[in-house]
Amino acid sequence: MSGSPTPQKPPHRTAADGLVDYNVVNSLKLRNRQIACSPAGSDVRIVEFAQAFIKELDKRGMPFFAHCYLRGKAAQEAALKAGHSNAGFGRSPHNVGMAVDIVHFGRFWELTRDEWAVLGLIGKEVARKRCIKVTWGGDFRSIWDPAHWELANWRTVDFIPWPKPSKEWRQIVKYAKQSD
Ligand SMILES: [Zn+2]
């Protein structure tokens, strides 16, 4: 029909489409990267959230992985230096196992604002469905940190440790290491 405007894709849709790469999502190298960072020492809720979030991203063809859960003193100081954190040791939820950084496989933190906004929407939906209260670093007023997710009110919630890795998890790790 003449005269009717071409429908414009909303910016978030374009950004979401740009993140899709099923070849990478189905690759063993991504799978290996996804299991390289152990959630050991973290709260069970942040682990459940992160794993469900990454699974949801996988389903949508978006290659992401947990770059960091728990951060000890040395790692916290390194993160501070690298600009991945603005907190000294003891002041970050990563130091007590209540946070996770989820980054793109290949581009890491180098996503556009619109692309990170897509991540924010998907992550919040995953958390809502599982009734896990999280705060997204993309909503921080102090320092914008869109890779970062933490348990809401982490300073006052009781720590529930992630149980020992299940048999299934250990098998996945073993399989990935063998096929490296
Ligand atoms: Zn973080």
Boltz pocket constraint, residues with backbone or C-beta under 6 A from the ligand:
constraints:
  - pocket:
      binder: B
      contacts: [[A, 84], [A, 94], [A, 99], [A, 100], [A, 101], [A, 147], [A, 148], [A, 149]]
      max_distance: 6.0
